[in-house]
């Protein structure tokens, strides 16, 4: 019978990251990927002839520099294409704001709307950078206990900031710094990407601050380049990767994981089993009922998993020409003209309806990387919120194209040339995302990124440290700390815990 | 628990005697360490002192009161010290070794081990290790620059300044 030291279920970026770190230390690692390609939600494919779409994730902002360095991704060809423009926000009245990576340039832009806001912007950016710096540190370790986190922020200035980020809403925070509605909306837009919390909800600033300080860039060749290179790093370290290999269940004997059973009935034994699947899939689908305590299974069921949007990819004959930015090649933009508009997107969502006036984030990646489309043509990625997985009326398979038509109509109000430029499209509803990427309820973060589901509570206290109630079973996906985004970090952290259990780590990784 | 350390070698364009005079003066040394706000000498003989040290990581500020003492010294070549924060958050050990590199230059080897103390709860241990690992070497390099600036009659200027600071590890 086939046997390995470690079997990893799923070749998404975290599974590949874990595979690298484990194989590098000499373990015999086998990665089993259900689909025919590696990469999970981080893949680029030519769906329409000549046009390469990022079928899932589009932004490398969360990719951790340590993972990039350890896996030698840049040395093997990973190229970031950075733009001086972070993103642009057009408004219905024909005006627009451009946010630059250069703070001074952005201040000059904001000053067109409010001189006072322009003076406050550097301070706000510093807050975002401070948050990002501490989050970068917290990401790379097992999650701290909440009570212990308070020990770190016991000085008044730290406590104030921590309190603001945890308990204020994005609106509260933005109101403190800025007076212009347009400026506030432009900044809030980034915070809503994939976020289940509306801008008026307490706890919402975290997403905003993290993205504002983010490493904005496009990856040459598409996001799939990241996972292709991660797979290369893992195989060069000695890991095996098998695609078209569906795991049907995790084998458990006497309370410990001993291997996996494939869909075709084959069994593969392993000393340790690592799941890159989301927590619900891992614990409720891949493990036979009755092998986990009811209380634990209940916690897994209660772990909120919810798609927030619908993905629309458009193949274009020409780039969108925004009324607010005439003649400019805009690589990234957001549609959300006010905080109230952004908030109202969530109203329909709460009641089981796709937003009647959705917010959207758009990336014309071919502006930065022309290799993604035929010469002079463009790929437009749209992430549109909000779109609930469960619909009160209708079925996504029946309504998604109509919804996409409305989205294109809406965007055409800002870029009148758009409708005539579309030569093809791919619409992925939450149901489609679930089907394509095997992610429960279409949530590619593997679980909502709300404070009650972060750090020591992600996905729950029993397995937030990557070990699970079943001995030798670990989780390494986005449903574990620090959460979603293409980072490779949950995989890195889980691997370190496994290496500690194998006695292969120099320093002790404190069990949590 | 593997200790986290900073380790570097730097050249000071000054005689070994004046380099030693500076580096054995606790208050002067303290003024060169990034984050140190105050040094109180408790006992000049034994070189017991209390350092007020503030560290900032993102929006998190922590102020530590660190008690230090010299454990060994042979002028002008070597000194070793150890310390601990009064709240039990961290402990440290370190030292310098000086070698004359001609009449007007001194080669200084500096090492520092810092590690989380017993007061650190288990869930913060790895996190704080990461902070220490990231900061210790960087701050040691700045310390070296500050020492050079203070000791040398004509501190290095221009592009080659950091060429005289060689990081060994951290």
Contacts between the chains, C-beta under 8 A, distances in Angstrom:
chain1	res1	chain2	res2	distance
A	127	B	59	7.1
A	129	B	58	7.8
A	130	B	58	4.2
A	130	B	59	4.0
A	131	B	58	6.2
A	131	B	59	6.3
A	132	B	58	7.2
A	133	B	57	6.3
A	133	B	58	3.7
A	134	B	57	5.7
A	134	B	58	3.0
A	134	B	59	6.2
A	134	B	60	5.5
A	135	B	58	7.4
A	137	B	57	6.1
A	137	B	58	7.3
A	137	B	127	6.3
A	137	B	130	5.7
A	137	B	131	5.8
A	137	B	134	7.6
A	138	B	127	6.2
A	140	B	130	5.7
A	141	B	126	3.9
A	141	B	127	4.1
A	141	B	129	7.7
A	141	B	130	5.7
A	142	B	123	7.1
A	142	B	126	5.8
A	143	B	123	7.3
A	144	B	123	4.6
A	144	B	124	5.4
A	144	B	127	5.8
A	145	B	121	6.8
A	145	B	123	4.1
A	145	B	124	8.0
A	148	B	121	4.5
A	148	B	123	4.8
A	148	B	124	5.0
A	149	B	124	7.9
A	151	B	121	6.9
A	151	B	124	7.1
A	152	B	60	5.5
A	152	B	62	7.2
A	152	B	124	6.9
A	153	B	60	5.9
A	155	B	61	4.9
A	155	B	62	6.6
A	155	B	63	6.6
A	157	B	59	7.7
A	157	B	61	5.7
A	158	B	59	6.0
A	158	B	60	4.9
A	158	B	61	5.1
A	158	B	62	7.8
A	161	B	59	4.1
A	162	B	59	7.2
A	162	B	60	7.9
A	456	B	123	7.1
A	506	B	2	5.0
A	507	B	1	6.0
A	507	B	2	4.1
A	507	B	129	7.1
A	508	B	1	6.0
A	509	B	126	6.0
A	510	B	122	4.6
A	510	B	123	7.1
A	510	B	125	4.5
A	510	B	126	5.8
A	511	B	122	7.6
A	512	B	122	6.9
A	512	B	123	5.7
